[in-house]
Amino acid sequence: MDPAYYVAAGSLKARAYQLDTVANNLANTQTVGYKTERAFFTIFNKAKDQGRGLPLSPFVNEGTIYPQKDIAFNQGPTKLTEGKLDFAIEGNAFFTIQTPQGDRLTRDGRFVLGANGRLETLDGLPVLGKNGAITLTADGGAPAVSSDGSIYQGNNFIDQFDLKAFEDTSPLTRAGWGRFESGEAREAPVRGRVIQGYLEQSSVDLASSMVEMIRLNRLFEMSQKIASTLTNDLDARSNTIGAGQ
């Protein structure tokens, strides 16, 4: 088969992966605390690296695409809600929550009061402070939170959000529900502040994402036309060979 066909097929695979990534970003333009995903690729010759020396290795494996994603942890805009249990972080930190799978990180600060005054996520998981799960007193009134994450009820100090920050965010992986797993990321000092009555919005730029979607659709169509042309040419040559026999 014409080696160009494999190049066209690899391009189709790459564009489809990019389109899926952009579509997912567009679907989360209204998701609180969502961070934009970016697609990139590693191109390599798998058979050559293995030293197998197969006869079609230069054609079938040259330009093999290994698709990957990373997450852009840039600051999203904050929106005023005036909710006493809504919190946003301006800076490099994450809230820490406790899940059955272990501690997870989030920028989604929509919290509620659960049983016995425990501060929880919308799906009922405890929000962690320096002393464990944060629990407010029943008759202490609405909480007030300072910029460093310290929580007060009246004059009484309750706890402080267990904020986490990292030297490099690339090891962080998505864990569902707008949460992240830290993996092997090394912690770093927190640089930023907590603001009460606000929520961080999605960091997706709607306009640029729409432009990127249009651009990728055009590139996908071009690759599709090339693959179709090569396929038709291959069919024509096959018919010619068959007729010659």
Secondary structure, 3 states (H helix, E strand, C coil): CCHHHHHHHHHHHHHHHHHHHHHHHHHCCCCCCCCEEEEEEEEECHHHHHCCCCCCHHHHCCCEEEEEEEEECCCCCEEECCCCCEEEEEECCEEEEEECCEEEEECCCEEEECHHHEEEECCCCEEEECCEECECCCCCCCCEECCCCEEEECCEEEEEECCECECCCCCCEECCCCEEECCCCCECCCCEEEEECEEECCCCCHHHHHHHHHHHHHHHHHHHHHHHHHHHHHHHHHHHHHHHC
